[in-house]
Amino acid sequence: MTVLTHAFTPGPLVTGGVVSVSLMGPIGRFSLRLREAGLGAMGAAIGLDIPTRIGARAKNGNREIICLGPDEWLLQTSALESAQVVAECAGIYGTISHSLTDISAREITVLIEGPAATDLLTIGCPRDIDQIAIGDGCRTVVDGISVVLWRDGENRFRLDVWRSFAPHLIGLLETGSAELSA
C-alpha cells in the first residue's frame, strides 16, 4: 500500500493492465465564493469566463475553474501562478465582495486513465460516471470520501482528494486496479 507524507512524490502508482493510477504534481488551488453580480469582474480579473452551471468548467492556459455550487467554484492554476491569482483578486476586492481561500496544501490530485478507468471509479462512487460529460466534473464521494471529479476524456479522470483521506482512496484504487487486471 502506498503511504503518503506531506512530501509525497508525484508519479505512477499503478501501471499497465487496463488502468493506470498516478499522483499528479502540486498545483495552486483556490476555493472561490462569489455572488452572481461579481462574475464578470472576477472573470476579467482572473482571465476566465466563470461558468454558472454546476459541473461546468472553463480553462485558459494553466488556469481552470469548475462550478461546484450556485456561488462556489474551485480554481486551479500552476503553483507558480498562485501569488498572481491572489493579487488579481485582491485588486477587485474593494468593488466585488468575494472569498478566495488558498487550499493548495489541503488536497492532492490522483490521475486515473485507461480503458477501465470508468469501471475503477464505479467500485466506490455512487454516481453514474458515464453521465458525466467529457469536460465537466462534479463534487461526489468515493467510498464515503468527498472528492472533486474532473472528466478530461473518455477514459481520463482526475480526483482531487484531501491529503488526510488520500492513503485510503489510493489503497482502494490500487486494490480495484488489481481486481480489474485479474
RACOR-V767132 format. One record per pair of residues at least 24 apart in sequence whose ideal C-beta (glycine too) atoms are under 6 Angstrom apart, sorted by sequence separation. I is the first residue (numbers start at 1). J is the second residue. If there is no record, write none. Layout:
BEGIN
I:J
I:J
END
This chain:
BEGIN
145:169
143:172
33:71
117:155
33:72
115:155
117:157
32:73
114:155
46:88
113:155
32:75
45:88
113:156
30:75
112:157
29:76
45:92
111:158
124:172
27:76
28:77
109:158
110:159
28:79
41:92
109:160
27:79
26:79
28:81
107:160
123:176
28:82
42:96
41:96
107:162
108:163
106:162
120:176
38:96
108:166
38:98
119:180
34:98
116:180
33:99
32:100
30:100
31:101
66:137
68:139
30:102
31:103
29:103
74:148
29:104
28:104
57:137
55:136
55:137
55:138
24:109
24:111
22:111
21:112
20:113
20:114
19:114
18:114
18:115
19:116
18:116
19:117
19:120
21:173
19:177
14:174
4:166
18:180
4:167
14:177
18:181
17:181
2:170
1:171
END
